[in-house]
Amino acid sequence: MPAEGVERKVYRARKFGAARSAELDEKMASTGRELGIAFAFDRMQRTPNTRLAHRLIWEADRQGRQDAVVERLFHGYFEEGLDIGRADVLESIAGESRT
């Protein structure tokens, strides 16, 4: 995955095919609704390179804040469509996850 990520529609079409990708998103959205998760696939513009996000999780573990950071990352990406491959987004998430 390139550092800047890949346009989500392009990435998913290559990986699954456009029709199958849409089917998978709808199935996940349906499951999410049952569990109280509002997946925002329509807002996800890029499939991010998550290397920096994983480094943030590692550092958060060292500081005893891993659960809060992971929760915020998941919410930000899946429900808000944030690009969690961007350093500025991760800095904001880290700041919001302070205990």
N, C-alpha and C positions, 0 to 999 in steps of 0.2 A: 504494500500500500504506500503510495507516495506521501510525503510529509503533509501535504495540503489536502489529502483525502481525494475522493473521487465523487463526481456528481452522482447522487443516490440512484436516480432513474437509470443512468448508464450502467453503473456498477451492478445493480440488481437485474437489469435486462441481460447483461452478459452472463451473470451467474445462474439465473433461473429462467430467463425468458420473461418478457413483459407481462404476459397473461398470468403465468405462474406466480410472479412476484406480486401482482395485484391480489391474486387469490390468497397467498400467504399472509399479506397485510390484512386482508379482511378477516381471515380466520383468527389472527392474533388480536385484532381490534375487538372481535366478538368475545374472545376469551377474556381480554382485558376488561371489557364492560362488566362481565360477570364478577370480576375480582376487584372492581373499583379503580382500575387503571385506565386513564384516558390517553391511549396511544395517539400521538399526533404525527402520523406518517406523512400527512400532507404538508407539514412544516419542515420536515427533514430534507434539506436541500443537498447535503453531502453525506457520504459515508466517511466518517473521519478515520484518520490514522490515530489509534488510541495509545500510542507509545507514551506520550506525555501524561495522559490521564492515568495510566498504570503507574508511572513514576510518582504522580500526586498521591495515589492510593498508598503506595509504599511509604512515602514520607508521612502521610497522615497516620499510618499505623505506628510509626516511630513516635508520634506525638499523642497517641491514644485517641485519635479522632477518625479512624478509618471508617467506622460504620456511618458516621454523619456525612463524610465525604462521598462514600459510595452511594448512599441514599440520594444525596443532592445531584450527583452525576447521573444516576438513573432517571431521576425526575426531570432534570434538565434536558437530557437527550431524548428520552422517550415521550415525555408529556409536553415539553416546550419546544422541542426541535432544535435545541442549542447545538452548535458545532463544537463538541468536546475535544476536538483535535487542535483547537486554537488556544494559544497560551493565554490570551486576555480573558477568554471564557473560563479557563481553568483557574486563573488568579481570582476571578470573581467568585467561583464556586468555593475555592479554599477559604476566602474571606467570609462567605456566608455560612460556612460549616464550623466556625469557631465555637467552642463550648464555653 
